[in-house]
Every structure is written in structure tokens, then in C-alpha cells.
Amino acid sequence: MSITQQYLLDTYRARQLGEAAPPEPGTHDWQVVREIREDRQFRAVVAGRPAHGRIRHALGRWLHGRPRSTW
């Protein structure tokens, strides 16, 4: 069953029961992406790593063969 079919079935059931319709597929995708990013940043800070610029810092070390700046 596809996402669209499941959504239509859930909408039909909600209408039959007099409940509110479920959110459309993809409505909260950006919110989920933001929450995942914030969770990764939080875990980095708790682990003692920098929350921002980790990839750029690693690429700088790889390209230049020496550590860039310390955090």
C-alpha cells in the first residue's frame, strides 16, 4: 500500500468516525529534518565536540595536511 493510499484510507476512516483528518503526507518533513539536526548538535555538545563546522574542519585537515584552528 502506498503512502497516498494509506492517507486516503485514514481520511475515510476519520470522516466515518467524525474525527479530524490526519495531516497530509510530507506536511511535517522539514520539522523532522530540523529536529534531527538539533539532536545531532546537542549530542555533539554533550560529547564535547564542536556543534558547528565539523565537516569543514575535517576537510581542512584533509586538504592541508595539518590542523586548521583548534576549537
PyMOL Python script that loads the backbone (N, CA, C, O; Angstrom):
from pymol import cmd

cmd.read_pdbstr("""\
ATOM      1  N   MET A   1       0.857  -1.170   0.000  1.00  0.00           N
ATOM      2  CA  MET A   1       0.000   0.000   0.000  1.00  0.00           C
ATOM      3  C   MET A   1       0.903   1.233   0.000  1.00  0.00           C
ATOM      4  O   MET A   1       1.854   1.321   0.776  1.00  0.00           O
ATOM      5  N   SER A   2       0.596   2.159  -0.860  1.00  0.00           N
ATOM      6  CA  SER A   2       1.412   3.365  -0.947  1.00  0.00           C
ATOM      7  C   SER A   2       1.018   4.362   0.155  1.00  0.00           C
ATOM      8  O   SER A   2       0.012   4.193   0.844  1.00  0.00           O
ATOM      9  N   ILE A   3       1.833   5.385   0.290  1.00  0.00           N
ATOM     10  CA  ILE A   3       1.557   6.414   1.293  1.00  0.00           C
ATOM     11  C   ILE A   3       0.240   7.120   0.985  1.00  0.00           C
ATOM     12  O   ILE A   3      -0.546   7.420   1.883  1.00  0.00           O
ATOM     13  N   THR A   4       0.018   7.377  -0.291  1.00  0.00           N
ATOM     14  CA  THR A   4      -1.209   8.074  -0.698  1.00  0.00           C
ATOM     15  C   THR A   4      -2.442   7.227  -0.399  1.00  0.00           C
ATOM     16  O   THR A   4      -3.449   7.741   0.086  1.00  0.00           O
ATOM     17  N   GLN A   5      -2.362   5.939  -0.688  1.00  0.00           N
ATOM     18  CA  GLN A   5      -3.487   5.053  -0.397  1.00  0.00           C
ATOM     19  C   GLN A   5      -3.762   4.979   1.106  1.00  0.00           C
ATOM     20  O   GLN A   5      -4.917   5.003   1.531  1.00  0.00           O
ATOM     21  N   GLN A   6      -2.702   4.890   1.904  1.00  0.00           N
ATOM     22  CA  GLN A   6      -2.876   4.852   3.354  1.00  0.00           C
ATOM     23  C   GLN A   6      -3.502   6.141   3.854  1.00  0.00           C
ATOM     24  O   GLN A   6      -4.371   6.118   4.726  1.00  0.00           O
ATOM     25  N   TYR A   7      -3.057   7.277   3.299  1.00  0.00           N
ATOM     26  CA  TYR A   7      -3.626   8.574   3.691  1.00  0.00           C
ATOM     27  C   TYR A   7      -5.113   8.634   3.348  1.00  0.00           C
ATOM     28  O   TYR A   7      -5.922   9.084   4.160  1.00  0.00           O
ATOM     29  N   LEU A   8      -5.470   8.186   2.159  1.00  0.00           N
ATOM     30  CA  LEU A   8      -6.882   8.210   1.756  1.00  0.00           C
ATOM     31  C   LEU A   8      -7.725   7.291   2.649  1.00  0.00           C
ATOM     32  O   LEU A   8      -8.850   7.636   3.012  1.00  0.00           O
ATOM     33  N   LEU A   9      -7.182   6.132   2.997  1.00  0.00           N
ATOM     34  CA  LEU A   9      -7.902   5.218   3.882  1.00  0.00           C
ATOM     35  C   LEU A   9      -8.076   5.829   5.271  1.00  0.00           C
ATOM     36  O   LEU A   9      -9.155   5.741   5.857  1.00  0.00           O
ATOM     37  N   ASP A  10      -7.014   6.450   5.800  1.00  0.00           N
ATOM     38  CA  ASP A  10      -7.107   7.092   7.107  1.00  0.00           C
ATOM     39  C   ASP A  10      -8.082   8.264   7.088  1.00  0.00           C
ATOM     40  O   ASP A  10      -8.818   8.478   8.052  1.00  0.00           O
ATOM     41  N   THR A  11      -8.089   9.017   6.002  1.00  0.00           N
ATOM     42  CA  THR A  11      -9.023  10.136   5.869  1.00  0.00           C
ATOM     43  C   THR A  11     -10.469   9.629   5.840  1.00  0.00           C
ATOM     44  O   THR A  11     -11.351  10.206   6.475  1.00  0.00           O
ATOM     45  N   TYR A  12     -10.695   8.553   5.102  1.00  0.00           N
ATOM     46  CA  TYR A  12     -12.037   7.968   5.028  1.00  0.00           C
ATOM     47  C   TYR A  12     -12.492   7.491   6.413  1.00  0.00           C
ATOM     48  O   TYR A  12     -13.620   7.760   6.826  1.00  0.00           O
ATOM     49  N   ARG A  13     -11.613   6.785   7.123  1.00  0.00           N
ATOM     50  CA  ARG A  13     -11.967   6.289   8.458  1.00  0.00           C
ATOM     51  C   ARG A  13     -12.257   7.444   9.421  1.00  0.00           C
ATOM     52  O   ARG A  13     -13.205   7.388  10.205  1.00  0.00           O
ATOM     53  N   ALA A  14     -11.436   8.483   9.353  1.00  0.00           N
ATOM     54  CA  ALA A  14     -11.655   9.635  10.230  1.00  0.00           C
ATOM     55  C   ALA A  14     -12.987  10.295   9.933  1.00  0.00           C
ATOM     56  O   ALA A  14     -13.705  10.692  10.851  1.00  0.00           O
ATOM     57  N   ARG A  15     -13.320  10.415   8.664  1.00  0.00           N
ATOM     58  CA  ARG A  15     -14.595  11.030   8.288  1.00  0.00           C
ATOM     59  C   ARG A  15     -15.776  10.180   8.776  1.00  0.00           C
ATOM     60  O   ARG A  15     -16.784  10.719   9.232  1.00  0.00           O
ATOM     61  N   GLN A  16     -15.647   8.860   8.678  1.00  0.00           N
ATOM     62  CA  GLN A  16     -16.706   7.966   9.128  1.00  0.00           C
ATOM     63  C   GLN A  16     -16.904   8.042  10.639  1.00  0.00           C
ATOM     64  O   GLN A  16     -18.025   7.916  11.130  1.00  0.00           O
ATOM     65  N   LEU A  17     -15.813   8.249  11.371  1.00  0.00           N
ATOM     66  CA  LEU A  17     -15.886   8.305  12.829  1.00  0.00           C
ATOM     67  C   LEU A  17     -16.096   9.720  13.357  1.00  0.00           C
ATOM     68  O   LEU A  17     -16.246   9.915  14.563  1.00  0.00           O
ATOM     69  N   GLY A  18     -16.108  10.701  12.469  1.00  0.00           N
ATOM     70  CA  GLY A  18     -16.317  12.080  12.870  1.00  0.00           C
ATOM     71  C   GLY A  18     -15.104  12.706  13.534  1.00  0.00           C
ATOM     72  O   GLY A  18     -15.235  13.644  14.319  1.00  0.00           O
ATOM     73  N   GLU A  19     -13.935  12.194  13.224  1.00  0.00           N
ATOM     74  CA  GLU A  19     -12.697  12.707  13.801  1.00  0.00           C
ATOM     75  C   GLU A  19     -12.017  13.656  12.817  1.00  0.00           C
ATOM     76  O   GLU A  19     -12.419  13.765  11.659  1.00  0.00           O
ATOM     77  N   ALA A  20     -10.985  14.336  13.298  1.00  0.00           N
ATOM     78  CA  ALA A  20     -10.220  15.229  12.438  1.00  0.00           C
ATOM     79  C   ALA A  20      -9.396  14.414  11.445  1.00  0.00           C
ATOM     80  O   ALA A  20      -8.922  13.323  11.762  1.00  0.00           O
ATOM     81  N   ALA A  21      -9.233  14.953  10.253  1.00  0.00           N
ATOM     82  CA  ALA A  21      -8.460  14.261   9.223  1.00  0.00           C
ATOM     83  C   ALA A  21      -6.970  14.279   9.591  1.00  0.00           C
ATOM     84  O   ALA A  21      -6.499  15.241  10.197  1.00  0.00           O
ATOM     85  N   PRO A  22      -6.237  13.239   9.234  1.00  0.00           N
ATOM     86  CA  PRO A  22      -4.797  13.210   9.525  1.00  0.00           C
ATOM     87  C   PRO A  22      -4.059  14.218   8.635  1.00  0.00           C
ATOM     88  O   PRO A  22      -4.586  14.620   7.598  1.00  0.00           O
ATOM     89  N   PRO A  23      -2.865  14.624   9.021  1.00  0.00           N
ATOM     90  CA  PRO A  23      -2.111  15.552   8.181  1.00  0.00           C
ATOM     91  C   PRO A  23      -1.708  14.890   6.866  1.00  0.00           C
ATOM     92  O   PRO A  23      -1.504  13.677   6.809  1.00  0.00           O
ATOM     93  N   GLU A  24      -1.596  15.684   5.829  1.00  0.00           N
ATOM     94  CA  GLU A  24      -1.209  15.153   4.526  1.00  0.00           C
ATOM     95  C   GLU A  24       0.230  14.649   4.574  1.00  0.00           C
ATOM     96  O   GLU A  24       1.042  15.160   5.346  1.00  0.00           O
ATOM     97  N   PRO A  25       0.548  13.656   3.757  1.00  0.00           N
ATOM     98  CA  PRO A  25       1.924  13.154   3.733  1.00  0.00           C
ATOM     99  C   PRO A  25       2.902  14.269   3.347  1.00  0.00           C
ATOM    100  O   PRO A  25       2.651  15.028   2.412  1.00  0.00           O
ATOM    101  N   GLY A  26       4.007  14.357   4.069  1.00  0.00           N
ATOM    102  CA  GLY A  26       5.023  15.351   3.771  1.00  0.00           C
ATOM    103  C   GLY A  26       4.820  16.677   4.462  1.00  0.00           C
ATOM    104  O   GLY A  26       5.634  17.585   4.291  1.00  0.00           O
ATOM    105  N   THR A  27       3.755  16.823   5.243  1.00  0.00           N
ATOM    106  CA  THR A  27       3.461  18.094   5.895  1.00  0.00           C
ATOM    107  C   THR A  27       4.533  18.473   6.906  1.00  0.00           C
ATOM    108  O   THR A  27       4.893  19.646   7.011  1.00  0.00           O
ATOM    109  N   HIS A  28       5.041  17.511   7.642  1.00  0.00           N
ATOM    110  CA  HIS A  28       5.972  17.793   8.731  1.00  0.00           C
ATOM    111  C   HIS A  28       7.406  17.372   8.415  1.00  0.00           C
ATOM    112  O   HIS A  28       8.209  17.209   9.334  1.00  0.00           O
ATOM    113  N   ASP A  29       7.745  17.192   7.140  1.00  0.00           N
ATOM    114  CA  ASP A  29       9.082  16.713   6.777  1.00  0.00           C
ATOM    115  C   ASP A  29      10.175  17.665   7.229  1.00  0.00           C
ATOM    116  O   ASP A  29      11.176  17.219   7.790  1.00  0.00           O
ATOM    117  N   TRP A  30      10.014  18.961   7.001  1.00  0.00           N
ATOM    118  CA  TRP A  30      11.056  19.920   7.376  1.00  0.00           C
ATOM    119  C   TRP A  30      11.217  20.007   8.885  1.00  0.00           C
ATOM    120  O   TRP A  30      12.323  20.210   9.387  1.00  0.00           O
ATOM    121  N   GLN A  31      10.132  19.854   9.596  1.00  0.00           N
ATOM    122  CA  GLN A  31      10.212  19.868  11.054  1.00  0.00           C
ATOM    123  C   GLN A  31      11.039  18.678  11.543  1.00  0.00           C
ATOM    124  O   GLN A  31      11.841  18.817  12.466  1.00  0.00           O
ATOM    125  N   VAL A  32      10.851  17.530  10.938  1.00  0.00           N
ATOM    126  CA  VAL A  32      11.611  16.339  11.312  1.00  0.00           C
ATOM    127  C   VAL A  32      13.096  16.539  11.009  1.00  0.00           C
ATOM    128  O   VAL A  32      13.950  16.166  11.814  1.00  0.00           O
ATOM    129  N   VAL A  33      13.406  17.127   9.849  1.00  0.00           N
ATOM    130  CA  VAL A  33      14.803  17.379   9.483  1.00  0.00           C
ATOM    131  C   VAL A  33      15.447  18.322  10.493  1.00  0.00           C
ATOM    132  O   VAL A  33      16.582  18.096  10.914  1.00  0.00           O
ATOM    133  N   ARG A  34      14.729  19.387  10.889  1.00  0.00           N
ATOM    134  CA  ARG A  34      15.260  20.329  11.879  1.00  0.00           C
ATOM    135  C   ARG A  34      15.510  19.640  13.217  1.00  0.00           C
ATOM    136  O   ARG A  34      16.537  19.868  13.856  1.00  0.00           O
ATOM    137  N   GLU A  35      14.572  18.799  13.638  1.00  0.00           N
ATOM    138  CA  GLU A  35      14.725  18.114  14.915  1.00  0.00           C
ATOM    139  C   GLU A  35      15.910  17.155  14.900  1.00  0.00           C
ATOM    140  O   GLU A  35      16.616  17.035  15.901  1.00  0.00           O
ATOM    141  N   ILE A  36      16.137  16.475  13.785  1.00  0.00           N
ATOM    142  CA  ILE A  36      17.288  15.578  13.675  1.00  0.00           C
ATOM    143  C   ILE A  36      18.580  16.378  13.756  1.00  0.00           C
ATOM    144  O   ILE A  36      19.520  15.971  14.440  1.00  0.00           O
ATOM    145  N   ARG A  37      18.637  17.529  13.054  1.00  0.00           N
ATOM    146  CA  ARG A  37      19.835  18.369  13.085  1.00  0.00           C
ATOM    147  C   ARG A  37      20.099  18.885  14.498  1.00  0.00           C
ATOM    148  O   ARG A  37      21.238  18.872  14.966  1.00  0.00           O
ATOM    149  N   GLU A  38      19.050  19.338  15.170  1.00  0.00           N
ATOM    150  CA  GLU A  38      19.216  19.838  16.533  1.00  0.00           C
ATOM    151  C   GLU A  38      19.666  18.729  17.478  1.00  0.00           C
ATOM    152  O   GLU A  38      20.473  18.972  18.375  1.00  0.00           O
ATOM    153  N   ASP A  39      19.161  17.532  17.289  1.00  0.00           N
ATOM    154  CA  ASP A  39      19.556  16.408  18.126  1.00  0.00           C
ATOM    155  C   ASP A  39      21.038  16.073  17.916  1.00  0.00           C
ATOM    156  O   ASP A  39      21.754  15.811  18.882  1.00  0.00           O
ATOM    157  N   ARG A  40      21.498  16.080  16.663  1.00  0.00           N
ATOM    158  CA  ARG A  40      22.913  15.819  16.385  1.00  0.00           C
ATOM    159  C   ARG A  40      23.794  16.892  17.005  1.00  0.00           C
ATOM    160  O   ARG A  40      24.851  16.583  17.556  1.00  0.00           O
ATOM    161  N   GLN A  41      23.371  18.149  16.922  1.00  0.00           N
ATOM    162  CA  GLN A  41      24.146  19.226  17.525  1.00  0.00           C
ATOM    163  C   GLN A  41      24.194  19.081  19.044  1.00  0.00           C
ATOM    164  O   GLN A  41      25.243  19.281  19.655  1.00  0.00           O
ATOM    165  N   PHE A  42      23.079  18.740  19.643  1.00  0.00           N
ATOM    166  CA  PHE A  42      23.018  18.550  21.087  1.00  0.00           C
ATOM    167  C   PHE A  42      23.950  17.426  21.527  1.00  0.00           C
ATOM    168  O   PHE A  42      24.706  17.580  22.486  1.00  0.00           O
ATOM    169  N   ARG A  43      23.894  16.296  20.826  1.00  0.00           N
ATOM    170  CA  ARG A  43      24.753  15.163  21.168  1.00  0.00           C
ATOM    171  C   ARG A  43      26.232  15.508  20.999  1.00  0.00           C
ATOM    172  O   ARG A  43      27.073  15.040  21.767  1.00  0.00           O
ATOM    173  N   ALA A  44      26.546  16.324  19.995  1.00  0.00           N
ATOM    174  CA  ALA A  44      27.935  16.741  19.793  1.00  0.00           C
ATOM    175  C   ALA A  44      28.409  17.586  20.964  1.00  0.00           C
ATOM    176  O   ALA A  44      29.525  17.402  21.451  1.00  0.00           O
ATOM    177  N   VAL A  45      27.578  18.504  21.418  1.00  0.00           N
ATOM    178  CA  VAL A  45      27.960  19.369  22.538  1.00  0.00           C
ATOM    179  C   VAL A  45      28.121  18.552  23.817  1.00  0.00           C
ATOM    180  O   VAL A  45      29.070  18.762  24.572  1.00  0.00           O
ATOM    181  N   VAL A  46      27.214  17.635  24.059  1.00  0.00           N
ATOM    182  CA  VAL A  46      27.292  16.797  25.264  1.00  0.00           C
ATOM    183  C   VAL A  46      28.556  15.938  25.234  1.00  0.00           C
ATOM    184  O   VAL A  46      29.161  15.686  26.276  1.00  0.00           O
ATOM    185  N   ALA A  47      28.960  15.485  24.032  1.00  0.00           N
ATOM    186  CA  ALA A  47      30.155  14.650  23.898  1.00  0.00           C
ATOM    187  C   ALA A  47      31.439  15.477  23.887  1.00  0.00           C
ATOM    188  O   ALA A  47      32.534  14.916  23.846  1.00  0.00           O
ATOM    189  N   GLY A  48      31.316  16.807  23.923  1.00  0.00           N
ATOM    190  CA  GLY A  48      32.496  17.656  23.956  1.00  0.00           C
ATOM    191  C   GLY A  48      33.072  17.977  22.595  1.00  0.00           C
ATOM    192  O   GLY A  48      34.216  18.420  22.496  1.00  0.00           O
ATOM    193  N   ARG A  49      32.294  17.759  21.537  1.00  0.00           N
ATOM    194  CA  ARG A  49      32.742  18.086  20.183  1.00  0.00           C
ATOM    195  C   ARG A  49      32.090  19.395  19.747  1.00  0.00           C
ATOM    196  O   ARG A  49      31.055  19.774  20.297  1.00  0.00           O
ATOM    197  N   PRO A  50      32.670  20.092  18.774  1.00  0.00           N
ATOM    198  CA  PRO A  50      32.033  21.311  18.288  1.00  0.00           C
ATOM    199  C   PRO A  50      30.722  20.979  17.572  1.00  0.00           C
ATOM    200  O   PRO A  50      30.636  19.991  16.842  1.00  0.00           O
ATOM    201  N   ALA A  51      29.719  21.803  17.786  1.00  0.00           N
ATOM    202  CA  ALA A  51      28.409  21.543  17.191  1.00  0.00           C
ATOM    203  C   ALA A  51      28.333  22.022  15.753  1.00  0.00           C
ATOM    204  O   ALA A  51      27.524  21.513  14.978  1.00  0.00           O
ATOM    205  N   HIS A  52      29.161  22.991  15.380  1.00  0.00           N
ATOM    206  CA  HIS A  52      29.127  23.544  14.026  1.00  0.00           C
ATOM    207  C   HIS A  52      30.504  23.450  13.396  1.00  0.00           C
ATOM    208  O   HIS A  52      31.519  23.544  14.086  1.00  0.00           O
ATOM    209  N   GLY A  53      30.535  23.265  12.088  1.00  0.00           N
ATOM    210  CA  GLY A  53      31.779  23.315  11.344  1.00  0.00           C
ATOM    211  C   GLY A  53      32.631  22.068  11.414  1.00  0.00           C
ATOM    212  O   GLY A  53      33.809  22.115  11.061  1.00  0.00           O
ATOM    213  N   ARG A  54      32.075  20.951  11.857  1.00  0.00           N
ATOM    214  CA  ARG A  54      32.878  19.735  11.983  1.00  0.00           C
ATOM    215  C   ARG A  54      33.340  19.225  10.626  1.00  0.00           C
ATOM    216  O   ARG A  54      34.486  18.799  10.482  1.00  0.00           O
ATOM    217  N   ILE A  55      32.469  19.263   9.642  1.00  0.00           N
ATOM    218  CA  ILE A  55      32.829  18.759   8.313  1.00  0.00           C
ATOM    219  C   ILE A  55      33.868  19.666   7.669  1.00  0.00           C
ATOM    220  O   ILE A  55      34.853  19.186   7.108  1.00  0.00           O
ATOM    221  N   ARG A  56      33.651  20.975   7.749  1.00  0.00           N
ATOM    222  CA  ARG A  56      34.607  21.923   7.169  1.00  0.00           C
ATOM    223  C   ARG A  56      35.973  21.780   7.848  1.00  0.00           C
ATOM    224  O   ARG A  56      37.011  21.841   7.189  1.00  0.00           O
ATOM    225  N   HIS A  57      35.962  21.595   9.140  1.00  0.00           N
ATOM    226  CA  HIS A  57      37.215  21.425   9.890  1.00  0.00           C
ATOM    227  C   HIS A  57      37.944  20.157   9.428  1.00  0.00           C
ATOM    228  O   HIS A  57      39.156  20.175   9.212  1.00  0.00           O
ATOM    229  N   ALA A  58      37.204  19.070   9.281  1.00  0.00           N
ATOM    230  CA  ALA A  58      37.805  17.806   8.836  1.00  0.00           C
ATOM    231  C   ALA A  58      38.324  17.920   7.410  1.00  0.00           C
ATOM    232  O   ALA A  58      39.402  17.410   7.106  1.00  0.00           O
ATOM    233  N   LEU A  59      37.581  18.578   6.535  1.00  0.00           N
ATOM    234  CA  LEU A  59      38.043  18.759   5.162  1.00  0.00           C
ATOM    235  C   LEU A  59      39.300  19.623   5.115  1.00  0.00           C
ATOM    236  O   LEU A  59      40.202  19.365   4.319  1.00  0.00           O
ATOM    237  N   GLY A  60      39.362  20.639   5.957  1.00  0.00           N
ATOM    238  CA  GLY A  60      40.553  21.478   6.021  1.00  0.00           C
ATOM    239  C   GLY A  60      41.776  20.693   6.435  1.00  0.00           C
ATOM    240  O   GLY A  60      42.855  20.879   5.872  1.00  0.00           O
ATOM    241  N   ARG A  61      41.623  19.816   7.412  1.00  0.00           N
ATOM    242  CA  ARG A  61      42.741  18.961   7.835  1.00  0.00           C
ATOM    243  C   ARG A  61      43.161  18.040   6.701  1.00  0.00           C
ATOM    244  O   ARG A  61      44.351  17.831   6.469  1.00  0.00           O
ATOM    245  N   TRP A  62      42.184  17.493   6.000  1.00  0.00           N
ATOM    246  CA  TRP A  62      42.471  16.538   4.925  1.00  0.00           C
ATOM    247  C   TRP A  62      43.149  17.237   3.747  1.00  0.00           C
ATOM    248  O   TRP A  62      44.100  16.705   3.174  1.00  0.00           O
ATOM    249  N   LEU A  63      42.667  18.419   3.384  1.00  0.00           N
ATOM    250  CA  LEU A  63      43.223  19.129   2.231  1.00  0.00           C
ATOM    251  C   LEU A  63      44.588  19.727   2.521  1.00  0.00           C
ATOM    252  O   LEU A  63      45.461  19.719   1.653  1.00  0.00           O
ATOM    253  N   HIS A  64      44.786  20.236   3.706  1.00  0.00           N
ATOM    254  CA  HIS A  64      46.023  20.939   4.019  1.00  0.00           C
ATOM    255  C   HIS A  64      47.027  20.088   4.784  1.00  0.00           C
ATOM    256  O   HIS A  64      48.180  20.487   4.947  1.00  0.00           O
ATOM    257  N   GLY A  65      46.607  18.935   5.246  1.00  0.00           N
ATOM    258  CA  GLY A  65      47.512  18.027   5.924  1.00  0.00           C
ATOM    259  C   GLY A  65      47.942  18.482   7.308  1.00  0.00           C
ATOM    260  O   GLY A  65      48.858  17.892   7.882  1.00  0.00           O
ATOM    261  N   ARG A  66      47.335  19.475   7.845  1.00  0.00           N
ATOM    262  CA  ARG A  66      47.661  19.969   9.183  1.00  0.00           C
ATOM    263  C   ARG A  66      46.378  20.462   9.841  1.00  0.00           C
ATOM    264  O   ARG A  66      45.417  20.799   9.150  1.00  0.00           O
ATOM    265  N   PRO A  67      46.357  20.506  11.129  1.00  0.00           N
ATOM    266  CA  PRO A  67      45.153  21.012  11.790  1.00  0.00           C
ATOM    267  C   PRO A  67      44.968  22.494  11.490  1.00  0.00           C
ATOM    268  O   PRO A  67      45.931  23.261  11.487  1.00  0.00           O
ATOM    269  N   ARG A  68      43.744  22.883  11.243  1.00  0.00           N
ATOM    270  CA  ARG A  68      43.428  24.285  10.956  1.00  0.00           C
ATOM    271  C   ARG A  68      43.479  25.076  12.248  1.00  0.00           C
ATOM    272  O   ARG A  68      44.559  25.487  12.673  1.00  0.00           O
ATOM    273  N   SER A  69      42.392  25.289  12.851  1.00  0.00           N
ATOM    274  CA  SER A  69      42.348  26.005  14.116  1.00  0.00           C
ATOM    275  C   SER A  69      41.717  25.095  15.159  1.00  0.00           C
ATOM    276  O   SER A  69      40.888  24.247  14.829  1.00  0.00           O
ATOM    277  N   THR A  70      42.097  25.266  16.382  1.00  0.00           N
ATOM    278  CA  THR A  70      41.506  24.454  17.442  1.00  0.00           C
ATOM    279  C   THR A  70      40.234  25.126  17.922  1.00  0.00           C
ATOM    280  O   THR A  70      40.112  26.350  17.910  1.00  0.00           O
ATOM    281  N   TRP A  71      39.307  24.312  18.337  1.00  0.00           N
ATOM    282  CA  TRP A  71      38.003  24.839  18.803  1.00  0.00           C
ATOM    283  C   TRP A  71      38.107  25.169  20.219  1.00  0.00           C
ATOM    284  O   TRP A  71      37.135  25.626  20.820  1.00  0.00           O
TER     285      TRP A  71
END
""", "prot")
cmd.dss("prot")
cmd.show_as("cartoon", "prot")
cmd.util.cbc("prot")
cmd.orient("prot")
